[in-house]
Amino acid sequence: MKGTFRASMAWLHTGLGLVTGWVLFAIALSGSLSVFREGISVWMRPELPTVPVQTVDATAHAVAWLTDHAAKSSAWYLAVPNHRAPYVFGTWERPDGSYIQKALNPLTGSPDGIRDTLGGEFFYRFHFELQLPYPYGRLIAAIAALALVVGLISGLIIHRRIFADFFTFRPNKGQRSWLDAHNLLGVLAFPFHLMISFTGAVTLVTMLLPWGPQAVYKQDVMAGYTDLDPALESRAASGKPGHLTAITPLLQNAEERFRGAGISQVYIYNPSDAASLVTVIAGNNGTVSTLSHSLTFDGTTGRLIREHVETRPAVRTYTFLYGLHIARFTPDVTRWLYFISGLMLTAVIGSGMRLWTVKRLRLPHHLGHVLTDRLNVGVLGGTSLAFASYFLANRLLPPMSPHRAGHEVQCVFIVWGLALVFALIRPARRAWPEMLAACALACFAIAAVSSPWTNPVTQSTALVSLLFSGAFGYAAFRALNGKAKQT
């Protein structure tokens, strides 16, 4: 620690940023993209019908298909259609314990003819799991989120001129310009940055503070989940065969009881057993909280067993903070604000990492500084290029090839790995404009493969991709111009 409080906070701010910056950059960028995960999922499944979809009918078709093709599964989890995702997204368990996730045609209930892809779910899951096994990815993300909270508060403390920074940017000044950009972007959306980092840490609080749930629930993790969300509560299979009652009347009953909130999810436990259950969860697009109202029916008789309306203050507080983080409640304008503010946070983190190297490379070069400078190219530029490759892989891989969802994800990490290798063997002053130019070309290619631009999803994707392409192209030009000045 340093001699004064502000100096100590500056040391803390820099140290946390250096240790967690690369992970936070990937988390922030994937989190920004996951704001539009429904739209990305629709874009990546161009085979889906574009006709208006009825929620009850589409869900009934999905249940009928699962009854014929996944009757032995222990549970079916269905996310029903809405205006942003006009299809049923089903998850069900294989006999070996693994899970299948498929988009189901709302007109037929079948996944046939729809390309296998994770869609926007990849960015959503990567945002807090980092494509690592449980619990390691979530633990890293939780620690990074907590570090971001501390980094933001310490960054605010060390500012002498926070209001002046709101209006200050001096281009073409080298290190001064990077500092201005870092401060301006940080101050401009600081309330959002603090909210999103704090709520992100709260959503993963059991990773950071696991001892309370362990003391209460011992090894029964599922008991803790069902206490938090009673819709997850099931009952043991009886071992006697059973047939599901007609699903349509149950869904119509639920819609009436939900009083305009609509249906968001349907869980069916033990679907081919006499002890089957059907749980219907109310929609939450109009409320911040993600848990509010659920109904549980006996699967064979259709009798209402339990109705739960969430009133517990602690749970409502948690679900409010969780809903504030994932932004399902927001209208389109607010989602764009979330997206833009998330990109600003990404830029704050990236500019902070770049500022650290720019400041130190003015001194006699140290191997660690040179290595960090090159890794910045591979991580900051390479992450953007790798995420862009995910969209391109969706269009370039054969639509009906087996295991293509896994291949799309593999393309992300192959491109990311190649970007890191390229950055390590190439001087940073040359690698920066080349990497940024590659990102610009990749984003332009996304706009090109989005054609025909006949619906709002493809139009928005093409427009955003062109804006990213222009931004990366401009950054590549500035980086190339800066390199020319150095030589």
Secondary structure, DSSP 8 states (H G I E B T S, - for coil): --SSHHHHHHHHHHHHHHHHHHHHHHHHHHHHHHTTHHHHHHHT-TTS--S---HHHHHHHHHHHHHHH-TT-SEEEEE---SSS-SEEEEEE-TTS-EEEEEE-TTT---TTS----TTHHHHHHHHHTT--TTHHHHHHHHHHHHHHHHHHHHHHH-S-HHHHTT---TT-THHHHHHHHHHHHHHTHHHHHHHHHHHHHHTHHHH--HHHHHHHTT-HHHHHHHH-GGG------SSB-----HHHHHHHHHHHHTTS-EEEEEEESTTBTT-EEEEEE--TTSS-S--EEEEEETTT--EEEEEE---HHHHHHHHHHHHHH-TT--HHHHHHHHHHHHHHHHHHHHHHHHHHHHHTTSS--HHHHHHHHHHIIIIIHHHHHHHHHHHHHHHS-TT-TTHHHHHHHHHHHHHHHHHHHHHHS-HHHHHHHHHHHHHHHHHHHHHHT-S--SHHHHHHHHHHHHHHHHHHHHHHHHHHHHHHH-
